[in-house]
Amino acid sequence: MKLRNIFLTGLSAVALASCSDYLDVDAPSKNPPEYVFSDKKEMRNALNGVYAAMLTNDTYGQNFIEKLSFNTDVEFKILDSEFASSSAYQRYECDPDGGDIKKAWDALYTGIERANMLIDGIENADIYDGEDSELMQMLGEVKVLRSIFYHDLVWYFGDVPYSLLPSYKSPSKIYDVGDRTEILSDLIEDLKGIASKMQLSTAQSFSDGPQRISKDMAWAMIARLAMTAGGYSLRPEGGVFGTMKRPDNYKDFYATAAEYCDSVVQRTSHSLSKQYHEVFVGNCNYDYTPGDDIIWEIPFGTLSSGNIGYIHGPKMDNQSGVTNHAWGKASSSAQLNALYRFLFDEDDVRRDFVNQLFGYNNQGEAQLNNGRTNYNGKWSKLWNKNGLGSATEGNTGFNFPYMRYADVLLMSAEAENEINGRPTQKAIERYEQVRQRAFPGNSAKVAYTGEMNKEAFLKAVLDERKFEFAGENMRWRDLVRNNMLGEQLYWTFFRYYAAADRGSGYDSPVGEYDFGNGSVYDTKWMNSLYYVNNAPNDNYYSFDKFPQASPNVRVVYIVNPYRLPESGDEKIKIKVDGKDQQVARADYMNWFDENTSRPTAHFCYSLRGYIYCDSKSGSILINDNGNYVGAPDPSVFPLADELPAVRYILPYPRSVITRSQGKYVNQYGYR
């Protein structure tokens, strides 16, 4: 039976919802723990309950991919208010009353409590046997799940309340706050101890494919935990907002990451044999093929949980609750930076698939998206072959690929580079493996041709991650880990500003920063697009760019999606329903406000928690430990350590502070 189909059984294990009062989650079960864990069947049901804790929209079902996926040069949410907000998370601005913070906190601690209870129950059960492969596999799965919950808590909140015991065995219902490095170290050692007793995904008894946590996933998770532990993070000491630091023994963590990446590469069957788009189109068609890119995916219930593909892909509006096609409504609210697509190499197959430039109105007609962000085409209800139904909205049940082999390869490349202070042959080969899929048959583009030093190769690896993991809640974390978030937000702001105000002069330093060419955007950024809405897809888009082959699905034909208009573009005609239709013209990047003589508020304020343009004075201000000061001019190319730290850490929810009886306080300048 597929794992996704038995989660309702797991939900019956409500004993695993027990938690301390201050965490504000469900009450303990009426049944004592020894009842729940009296046999393997009950343990399996309880394990399903831990998996089920991941299926909420408060985490990976939606919010970690949308509201709590922070603005960068990849993911982007337009926020145009000049006033401070308690919940503008994407622009690095919130306070302890933000409702989504509390929901994420509760969801993660619910999962931890369920995991702690099951681990304790298995290890203290009468039937416990360290040589029982079935028991050890279950124990390994739940320990990996617990590590995921804590890993996300550490990323969002820094040092957090920490316990590996169920609340009913804890000496205090108000857990001590654990140091993030110590928490991650504990989890790494915990997984090292159980991983060897788990099953590889190729084992005959392993029938649920990448929906179930395998030894492969345990090894990959150890690597991810170690990369986080060894990387930079915002620490509360040293300033109002804190200071970016990494532990003194950071290379030990990178060595652990490198070792366990090697285990995945050398001892499992994973590969990148599928084409890039096939990996995600497979998610949208409930394809659980083992052994390829996806090592583990969060197994949402078909048409019952998760909004993957509803918040992604081309926007599809409905009317009176239905669409006139089989795919239903899509909000497409998890969007991409509009200028992200211009950072790709023109031969990169990921570019046109990920960056979708049109959607559908409530009549089902394809319409150009001439907005300030692009739709993320990595997942879409539209990629489902038959459609989920005209009345459907969210709860797609599309699985989310939490861990991919491409990630392991690039973690390995980054770790090897960090340990050795330069790119090793192994690091280069693993970096190039990812590029082989992005540039099929193009060996010149696959090869690493940069300088053989640590800094140049790290930039290449992070750029590859930028193009590979759009929409997977990775980019801001990658930048934090390498102490580059402030630098990238600075240039993200000026990139948008330069595109909106061509007379600002910022396009030259931005082009120099992005491509080493100050005039590059003279030929990349167009002022107008020529297009035809609602055209039949007469080979305008290959399946790897627009993976929906139904003749009933129309597209927008765009003459110049990646180049300046040329003479004669305006005269082009195409056949639409048997008639010649001439292209229309749309002003593109029409983002300048003539009344204020600066970019519109959408670009002035979408990064307001770190950098913004004051609507009255026109000054560009950057947040330095709670004080907004003049931002350095791009012409001086400020280095990362010359820019203020970004307050990406979220505050503890106010209700948690209140119920802690004075034990918890918010830092990082939160009140």
N, C-alpha and C positions, 0 to 999 in steps of 0.2 A: 504494500500500500504506500502510495506517495506520501512523503512527510507532510506536505501542505494539507493533505486531506484528513489528517488525524489531529490537527491542532484544537479542534473543538473538544476532543477528549482531554487534551492537555489542559484546557481551561477549567476542567472540572477539578483540577488540583489546586483549589483556591487556598489551600494551606500555604502555598508558596507565595501568597500575596502579603503575608505577615510582615510587619515592619514597625520600627519605633514610631511613637506618636509624632515626633518632630519631623519625620519624613512625610507625613500626611498621605499615606497610601492605605490600601485596604486593611481591614481588621484580620486577625488570625483566624485560621480555620476552626471549626468546631471539633475537628478530629485531631488528636495528638500526632506529632511527627512519626512516632513508631508505627502508627496505623498506615500512614501513607507509604512508608518505605518497608513494608513487610515482605514484598516479593518484587521480582524484576518487572512484572507488568505494571505495578504501581509506580515503580521508579521511572519506567519509560513514559508513563502518563505525566509524571511530574516533570521529566525532562522536556516534554512537549510544552508544558506550561512555562518553562524558562525561555524556550524558543519564542513562544507566543508573546512574551514581554517585549520582544523586538518589533512587533508588528503594528505598533501604534503610530498614528500620524504625528504624534508629539516628538518622534525621533526620525527613524529612517523611512517611515511611511510618507513623510512630507517635510517636516520642519528642518531636519538636518540637511536636506537637499534644497531648501528654499529659504525660509526665514532666518535660519541660523547658519547659512552658507554665506560668508561675508563677501562684500564687494572687493573685487580685484580686477586685474586685466583680463580675467576669464569670465567668471560669473559676475552678474551685475543686476542690481535692482535700482530703478530710478526712484529717487526720493527728493521732492522739490521744495519741502518746507524749510524756511530759514530758521525756524524755531526748534529748540531742543525738544527731544522726544524721549519718552520712557521705554519705547519699544522699537526704535529704528536700528535694529541689530545689524542689518547689512552695512550701515554706514558707521559702525563702531560707536553707537550712541544708545544708551539705555540706562535704566536705574533698577533698583531691587524690586520695583513693583511691576516690572514687565511680565505679563501673564505667560508668555511662551517660555520664559526662563523657568518658572515654577513647574510648568507641565513637563519640560524636559528633565528637570531635577527629579521629579516624582517618578517618571517613567524609568529612568536609569536606576534609581534606588529600589524600585519595585523589582526590576530584573536582578539586581544584586542580592536582595533578600531571598528571592526565590532560589537563586543559585546557591547561596550560602546554606539554605535549609536542605537542599538536595545533596550537596556535597557532604554536609555533616551527617545526613541520614544514610547515605551510602557507606561512608567510612565507619559508621558505628552500627551498621545493621548486622544482625546475626549471620546473614548469608554473605557478608563481605569476604572476598577472597582476592588477594592481589594478583593471583594467576588466572582469574576468571576473565577471559578476553571480552566478554559481553559487558560485564560490570566496568572493566577498565575503559572500554570505549565510551560508555555513558559518562563515566567520571571525567574523562578527557573532554568530551563535548561540553559539559556544563562548566568546566574550568575555563575553557576558551571563551564561552559566552560571558562568564563573569569578567574575564580580562577585557573584553570588548566594552562592557558597561563602564568599568573603571577608566579605561583608556579615554573614552569620550568625556567622562566627568573631568579628568585631568586636563584635557584639551580646553574645555569650556570654562572651567572654574579654578584651575590651578591646584593648589593644595586643598584637599577635600576630606570630609568625615570618612573614616576608613575602618572597616572591620572585615575579617574573613570568617567571622562567626555569625550564625543566625541571631536575630535580635533577642530571642528568648534565652540564649546562652550568654549574651553579652553582659558584663558587669554593670554597664550603664546604658540607658536608652539613648543617651546623647554621646555618640561616638567621638573619640579624639580625632582631631584633624591630622591627617598624615601628610608628610612631605611627599611631593609628587614623585621625586626620584626614588624614594624608598618604596612607595606604592608600586611603581613600575618594576623595580628590582624584585620585589616579592612575587609579582605576577610572572615575571620571566622565569624565576626559579621554580615556581609552581608548575608552569607549563613544561619546563625542561624535565621535571620529574615524571610527568604523566605521558608525554608525547610518545616515548618509546613503546608504550603499552597500547597505543591506539592503532587503528587500521588505516592502511593507505587507501586512497580512493579507488585503487585498482583491485582491492580484495573482492573475492567472489561474494562475500556476505554483505558487501557495501552496495546496496541497491538503490539508494536515493540520489546518486550523482552529487552534483555540487550543492544541492539543497541541504546536505547533512555535513556536519563538521568532521573532517578526516584528520589523519596524521599530517597530511600535506598542509592543511589549514593551520594546525597547531604550530608547525615549524614556521610558516609564513607569519603567523601572529607574533611569535617570539621575535622575529626580525623586525616587525613593525613596532612593537613595544620598545625594543632596544634602540631603534632609530629615534623614537620620540624621547626616550630617556637621555640619549646622548646629545640631542640637539638643544638649541637655544629655546628658552621660554621666558615669559615675563615674570620676574620675581618681585615681591612686594617691597623689598628694601631698596634704598638708593634714590628715591624720588617720590613725588606724590603718586604717579602712575606706576612706579617701579622701574626696574632695570632689566634689560635682556641679558641673561646669563646662561651658561651651560655648566654641567658638573666638571670638576677637575679631572675626573677619570673618564671623560666622554669617549676617548678612544677605545676603552674596554667595551663600552656599549656598541660602538660601531663594529668592533671585532665580533661580538656576539651576533649582530645583524648579518655580517658577512658569512659567518659560519652556518647560520640557519637558512640563509638564502641558498648557499651551496647545497644544503640538504634537499631543498625543494628542486633545485635545478638538476642535481645529479642522481637523485633517488626516487623521483616521481616521473610520471609520464606526460606531464603538462607541456604544451607547446603553444605556438601562435599560428596554427595551421589554418584556422578559419580567416576569411577576410575580415577586416575591421568591422564593417557594418553588420556582418553576419552574427557577431557576438551579441549585439544589442537587439537586433531584429529577432534573434532567438529568444531573448527575454520577453519580447512582445508577443511571442507565439508559444509560450510555455514549453520551450525546448530546453531540456535539461541534459544536454550532451556532456558526458564526463571527459576529462583528460585534455581539454583545450585550454583556453585562456582563463576561464572562470574557475577559481579554486574553491570559493564558497560564496553563495548568494543567499540573501535573506529571503526565506520562502513565504511570501505573502499568499493568502488564500484566494483562489480564483474568484474574481468578482465579489470579494468580501472584505479585502483589506489592502491597504497601500495605494498611493496615488502616483506611483511611477508611471509615466506615459500619459497621465492626465495633466500633470503640471509641466510636462515636456511636449516637444514636438510642435508642429504647426497648430496654431490656435484654431479651434472649431467652435463656432457659436451655435446655439440652438434657439428654437422658437417654441414657446408654449411647452417647454420641457422635452422637446424631441428635435432631431435633425432629419433632413430628408435623405439621409444616407445611413449606412449601417454602422458608422463608427462612433456616433454620439458626440457629446460635448467634450472639449478639452480646454482647460483654462490657460495652459502654457505659461504659467506664472513664474516658473524657474527658468530665467532667461540668461542670455549671454551678453557680455560687453559688445556693443556694436562694432568696435574697432578691433576686437579679437581676431576676426577673420582675416584682417589685413596683415597679421603677424605671421601667418602660415606661409610656407613655401608653396608656390603655385602647383607643384606636382604632388603635394601631400594629399593622399586619398581621404584623409580625415576631414579636410577643410569643408568640402561641399556637403558632406553627409551631416556633420555636426551643426553647421551654420545654415539654418533654414530661413529663407527670406520671404515666405508668404504663408498666409493662413486662409481660413474659410469663414465667410459670413453666415448669417442664419438661414440663408437660402442655399448654402452648400457651394457657393461660388468662390473660386480661388481669387484672392486679393493680395496685392503687393503689401508687404509690411514695411512701410517707410518710417519706422519708428526709431527710437533711441536705443533699443536693444534688439537682439536677434533671438529667434526661437531656437532652443536646444533640440536638435533632431536626433540625439542619441537614442532616445526612446520616444515612442508615440503610439497612441491608440490606432493611428492611421497605418502603422506598420503591421498590425494584425491582419492576417490574410482575409479573414471573413468578416471582421468587425465584431465589436462586443455588443452591439445593439443600439438602435437610434435613440433610445431613452436613457442610455448610460451616461454617467459622469465620472466620478472617482471610483475608488475601490476596484482598480483594474486587476489586481492580483499579479501584476508583472513583478518578477523577482528583481531585487537590487543586487548587483555584483559587488559585494563588499570587498572581496580580495581577488585580485587577478594576477596571473602569471607575469603580465607586463610590469606590474608593480614590483614583483619580486626581482625581476631582472634589473629594473632601474634602481631599486633599493641597493642591490648588490653593487651596481656600478658606482653609486654615490658613496657607499661604505668603503669599498676598496680604494677609492680616490682619497677619502678622508684619512684612512689608516696609513696609507703609503705616501701621502703628500703629493701625489701625482697619479695620472691615470695608468693603471696596469693593463696588460694585454687582456686579462680576464674582464676588467671593467669595460674596456672598449668593445670587446666582443658581445657583451650582454647589452650594452647600449645599442649596438648595431642590430642586434636581433629584433629589437622593437622597431627600429627604423626600416628593417626589411619588409615588414608588413605595411608600413606607411608609404613606402616608395617601392612597390613591387617591380622587379626587373630593372631598377635604376641604381646600379651599384655605386655610381658617382655620388648620388645623394645619400646613400646609406652610410658610406664611409665617414668616420670621424676625421676631419681634416684640420681641426683647430690646433692651437699650441699645446704642447705636451706639459702643461703645468696644471696644478690643482684648480686654480681659479677658472681657467678657460674651460676645463672639462666639467666642473661643477655647473657652470652656466649652461653648457650643452645638455647636461642631464636634466636640469631644472626646466629648460625650454622644452625638452622632450616630454616631460611630465605635464607641462602646461598644455601641450597639444593632445596628449593621450587621455587625460583624465577629466576633461570638461564635464561639469555637472556631478562629479563624484565626491564633492566636499573635500577635495585634496589641496587645491591651490594655496589657500591662505595658510594651511598647515605646513606645506612644503616651504613657504616663504618664512614663516615663523621659525621653523626648525633651523634654518640657515641665516637667521637674523637679517632678512631681506624684505620683510613686510613693509616697513616704512618707506624704503626706497621704491618698491614697486607701486605703492599707493600714490606716492609723490608723482611718479611718471604716468600713472594711470590718469590722474587728475589733469596733468598738463597735456596728455595725448587727446583727451576729450576737448579740452579748452582750445588746443591748436586746430582741431578739426572744425570746431564751431566758429572760431574767429581766425580766419585765414590771414588777417592782417596783424595778428598779435606778434608774429615772428617766432612763436614757440615751435612751429613745425620743424624748424631746422635743428634745434637741439634734441627734440623728440626723435626725429629721424636718425640723427647721429647716435643717440642712445640705443635705439631699436635695431638699426641695421648698419651703423658705422657710415651712414650716408645722409648728410643734412638735407639733400634735395629729394630723397626717395619718395616722400609723400606728395610731391608735385605730380607724380604719375600714378599714385595708388588711390588717392582720395578724390573721387569724382563729385561734381556738383549736381549732376543729374543722371537719372536712369531712364532708359527707354524700355518699355515693357508692354505686354498684352496680358490683361487679366483673363482668367477662366478659359484658358486655351487647352485643347487636347494635348496630351503628352506625346507628340509626334517625334519621339527620340530626342527631345530636348534634355531630358534627364535620364541617365542610365540608372539601373536598379541600385547600384552602390551609392548613388547620390540621393535618390528619392525612391526608397524601397516599397513602393506600392504600384503594382502592375495592373490594377483594375482599370479597364477602359472608361469606367464611369467616374473616375477621379480626375478632375481637371487640375491644371497647374498654372503658374504664372510664367510666361516666357519673358526672360530678361536678356536684352541684347548685350549689356555691358556690366555684368555684376562685379567685375574685378578690374575694370579699366576705365579710362576717361572716355567720354563720348568722342566719336570720330565723325567726320563729314560723311553724310549719307545714312547714318544711323536712324535719323528721324524719318527717313523714307521707307524703311523696311516694312514689309507686309507679310503676314503669315495667314494660312488658311484656318478659319474657325467656322465650324459647321458649314463647310462648303463655300464660304465667302472669304474674300480677301479683307483682312483687317489690319489697318495701319497701327503702328506702335504709338502709345501715348508717352508723354514725358512727365517725369516727377522730379521736383527739386529734392536732392538728396543731401543729407547733413545740413538741412536748413535749420540750424540750431542757434542762430544768432538773433538776439533781441535788439532791434533797431532803436527801441525806446530807451534802453539803458546803455546801449553801445558795448554790450558784453554778452557772453553766452547766456542762454536762457537758464532759469532757476534749476532746471532738471540737472544741469551739469555743474552748476555752482554749488549745489548742496548734497549731491548723492554720496559724498565722502565727508560730510560735515563733521563727524566725530574726530577726524584727523586733519583734513585740509578742505578749505572752501574759499569761495570768492564772495566777499561782502557785497550785498546788493546795492548798498548806498554809496560806499566809497570806492568800490571796485578793487580794493586791496585783497590780495591773496594771503590768507592767514593759515598757519599751521599750529596744531595743538601741541604745546610743549609743557607736559605735566600739568594740564588744566588751564594754562594761560595761552591764549591765541596770540602769536607773534607773526611778524612778517616772514613769509616763506622765502627761502633762497631762490634766486632767479635760476631757471634751467640752464642758462648759459655758463654757469659755474660748475655744472655737473656735480652736485653734492654727493659725497660718498655715504654709504649706509650709516656709518657711525657718526656722521655729521648731522643726521636727521633725528628728530625725537622718536622715542619708542611709541608704538601704537598700543593703545589700551584695548586689546582684543579679548582679554579675560572678562567674563561676565560676573556680575555680583551674585552672591548667595541671595536667594529669594527672601524678601523681608519677613515673611511668616516663619521661615526657618531660623532667622536671627532671633526673632521674638521668642520662639519656643525653646531656644537653646539655653535659656536661663543665664545669659551672659557669657556663654562659652565660645560662641562664634561672633566674629566681627567681620565686616566688609573692609577690604583694603583697596588699593589701586585708585584711591580718590573717590570711591563711591560713598554716599551718605546714607 
